[in-house]
Amino acid sequence: MKTKEIRDLIEFIAGTGLNEVNIETEELKISVKRQPNMTTVVEKSGGSTSAVLPPSITAVPQVGEGGTTLETEIPAAPSVSPVTGAGRVEIKSPMIGTFYRSANPESEPYVSVGDTVSTGQTVCIVEAMKLFNEIESEVSGKIVEILVDDASPVEYDQPLFLVEPA
Protein backbone atom coordinates (compact mmCIF):
# COMPACT_ATOMS: atom_id res chain seq x y z
CA MET A 1 0.00 0.00 0.00
CA LYS A 2 1.40 3.39 -0.98
CA THR A 3 1.80 6.30 1.43
CA LYS A 4 -0.81 8.40 -0.42
CA GLU A 5 -3.31 5.53 -0.22
CA ILE A 6 -2.70 5.24 3.54
CA ARG A 7 -3.10 8.99 3.99
CA ASP A 8 -6.30 9.01 1.89
CA LEU A 9 -7.68 6.09 3.90
CA ILE A 10 -6.90 7.86 7.19
CA GLU A 11 -8.57 11.08 6.00
CA PHE A 12 -11.62 9.16 4.74
CA ILE A 13 -12.06 7.28 8.01
CA ALA A 14 -11.56 10.47 10.06
CA GLY A 15 -14.36 12.11 8.07
CA THR A 16 -16.84 9.24 8.49
CA GLY A 17 -17.14 9.29 12.26
CA LEU A 18 -16.50 5.55 12.53
CA ASN A 19 -14.83 4.49 15.76
CA GLU A 20 -13.07 1.37 14.47
CA VAL A 21 -12.06 -0.06 11.06
CA ASN A 22 -10.06 -3.23 10.31
CA ILE A 23 -8.68 -4.08 6.87
CA GLU A 24 -6.70 -7.27 6.25
CA THR A 25 -5.11 -8.71 3.10
CA GLU A 26 -2.38 -11.33 2.58
CA GLU A 27 0.30 -8.62 2.61
CA LEU A 28 -1.17 -6.06 4.96
CA LYS A 29 -3.21 -5.61 8.11
CA ILE A 30 -4.52 -2.17 9.13
CA SER A 31 -6.49 -1.44 12.27
CA VAL A 32 -7.83 2.06 12.90
CA LYS A 33 -9.36 2.87 16.29
CA ARG A 34 -10.62 6.29 17.27
CA GLN A 35 -10.77 7.59 20.81
CA PRO A 36 -12.71 10.80 21.56
CA ASN A 37 -10.01 13.19 20.30
CA MET A 38 -7.45 10.86 18.73
CA THR A 39 -7.24 8.23 16.00
CA THR A 40 -4.64 5.43 16.09
CA VAL A 41 -3.57 3.54 12.99
CA VAL A 42 -1.50 0.36 13.12
CA GLU A 43 -0.09 -1.12 9.92
CA LYS A 44 1.70 -4.47 9.79
CA SER A 45 3.43 -5.99 6.79
CA GLY A 46 6.17 -8.50 6.05
CA GLY A 47 8.65 -5.85 4.92
CA SER A 48 9.64 -2.48 6.25
CA THR A 49 7.14 0.35 6.14
CA SER A 50 7.73 4.07 5.85
CA ALA A 51 5.36 6.96 5.36
CA VAL A 52 5.55 10.70 4.88
CA LEU A 53 2.76 12.22 6.95
CA PRO A 54 1.53 15.78 7.51
CA PRO A 55 3.06 17.59 10.51
CA SER A 56 -0.14 17.18 12.54
CA ILE A 57 0.39 13.40 12.43
CA THR A 58 3.03 11.57 14.48
CA ALA A 59 4.33 8.13 13.53
CA VAL A 60 6.39 5.68 15.58
CA PRO A 61 7.81 2.69 13.63
CA GLN A 62 8.42 -0.44 15.70
CA VAL A 63 10.02 -3.73 14.60
CA GLY A 64 8.78 -6.94 16.16
CA GLU A 65 7.25 -10.30 15.29
CA GLY A 66 5.54 -10.28 11.90
CA GLY A 67 7.53 -7.35 10.46
CA THR A 68 7.35 -3.61 10.94
CA THR A 69 4.51 -1.86 12.71
CA LEU A 70 3.72 1.80 12.07
CA GLU A 71 1.64 3.37 14.82
CA THR A 72 0.17 6.73 13.88
CA GLU A 73 -1.86 9.18 15.93
CA ILE A 74 -4.07 11.68 14.15
CA PRO A 75 -6.25 14.36 15.70
CA ALA A 76 -9.85 13.42 14.93
CA ALA A 77 -11.46 16.70 13.94
CA PRO A 78 -13.66 17.76 11.04
CA SER A 79 -12.61 20.64 8.78
CA VAL A 80 -16.02 22.34 9.14
CA SER A 81 -17.07 23.63 12.52
CA PRO A 82 -20.58 23.78 13.91
CA VAL A 83 -22.72 26.72 12.93
CA THR A 84 -21.40 30.00 14.38
CA GLY A 85 -23.26 33.24 15.08
CA ALA A 86 -25.72 34.49 12.45
CA GLY A 87 -26.02 30.96 11.00
CA ARG A 88 -22.52 31.00 9.50
CA VAL A 89 -20.24 27.97 9.25
CA GLU A 90 -16.44 28.06 9.52
CA ILE A 91 -14.23 26.14 7.12
CA LYS A 92 -11.13 25.28 9.17
CA SER A 93 -7.61 24.25 8.29
CA PRO A 94 -7.11 20.49 8.72
CA MET A 95 -3.35 20.96 9.24
CA ILE A 96 -0.51 23.34 10.05
CA GLY A 97 0.96 24.99 6.97
CA THR A 98 0.84 28.00 4.65
CA PHE A 99 -2.52 29.19 3.28
CA TYR A 100 -2.80 30.02 -0.43
CA ARG A 101 -5.94 31.37 -2.10
CA SER A 102 -4.87 30.22 -5.60
CA ALA A 103 -2.87 27.43 -7.25
CA ASN A 104 -0.07 29.86 -8.20
CA PRO A 105 0.55 33.62 -8.05
CA GLU A 106 -0.72 34.17 -11.62
CA SER A 107 -3.99 32.26 -11.11
CA GLU A 108 -7.30 33.65 -9.91
CA PRO A 109 -8.22 32.76 -6.30
CA TYR A 110 -10.29 29.61 -5.86
CA VAL A 111 -13.01 31.62 -4.10
CA SER A 112 -13.68 35.24 -3.17
CA VAL A 113 -16.13 36.94 -0.83
CA GLY A 114 -19.62 36.63 -2.32
CA ASP A 115 -18.86 33.46 -4.31
CA THR A 116 -21.15 30.47 -3.98
CA VAL A 117 -19.42 27.20 -3.08
CA SER A 118 -20.70 23.65 -3.17
CA THR A 119 -19.72 20.62 -1.14
CA GLY A 120 -16.44 19.16 -2.43
CA GLN A 121 -15.34 22.36 -4.20
CA THR A 122 -11.70 23.39 -3.65
CA VAL A 123 -11.58 26.67 -1.68
CA CYS A 124 -7.82 27.03 -1.06
CA ILE A 125 -4.49 25.22 -0.70
CA VAL A 126 -2.54 24.59 2.50
CA GLU A 127 1.11 23.79 1.88
CA ALA A 128 2.73 21.54 4.47
CA MET A 129 6.22 20.06 4.12
CA LYS A 130 6.38 20.93 0.40
CA LEU A 131 3.04 19.15 -0.23
CA PHE A 132 0.20 21.28 -1.58
CA ASN A 133 -3.09 20.03 -0.10
CA GLU A 134 -6.32 21.19 -1.71
CA ILE A 135 -8.89 22.08 0.96
CA GLU A 136 -12.46 21.31 -0.07
CA SER A 137 -15.64 22.82 1.29
CA GLU A 138 -17.81 20.45 3.28
CA VAL A 139 -20.76 22.83 3.11
CA SER A 140 -22.68 24.50 0.29
CA GLY A 141 -23.31 28.22 0.58
CA LYS A 142 -21.93 31.70 0.06
CA ILE A 143 -18.46 32.86 1.19
CA VAL A 144 -19.09 35.77 3.58
CA GLU A 145 -15.58 36.34 4.87
CA ILE A 146 -12.02 35.17 4.24
CA LEU A 147 -10.30 35.10 7.63
CA VAL A 148 -6.67 34.57 6.53
CA ASP A 149 -4.36 36.59 4.27
CA ASP A 150 -2.82 34.87 1.24
CA ALA A 151 0.56 33.18 1.89
CA SER A 152 0.05 33.37 5.67
CA PRO A 153 0.90 30.58 8.11
CA VAL A 154 -2.12 28.75 9.56
CA GLU A 155 -2.55 26.47 12.54
CA TYR A 156 -4.42 23.21 12.81
CA ASP A 157 -8.18 23.84 13.20
CA GLN A 158 -7.81 27.59 12.49
CA PRO A 159 -10.89 29.10 10.78
CA LEU A 160 -10.14 30.05 7.16
CA PHE A 161 -13.55 31.05 5.75
CA LEU A 162 -17.02 31.95 6.99
CA VAL A 163 -19.79 30.46 4.86
CA GLU A 164 -23.49 31.26 4.96
CA PRO A 165 -25.09 27.85 4.29
CA ALA A 166 -27.44 27.59 1.34
Protein Blocks (a to p, Z undefined) as FASTA:
>chain_A
ZZklmmmmmmmmmmnopabdcdddfkbccdddddfkbccdddddfbdcdddddfkbccdd
dddehiaadddddddddfbdcddehhiacdddfbdcdddfbfbfkbccfbdghiacdehi
afbdcdeehiacddddfbdcddfbdcbdehiacdehiafbdcddZZ
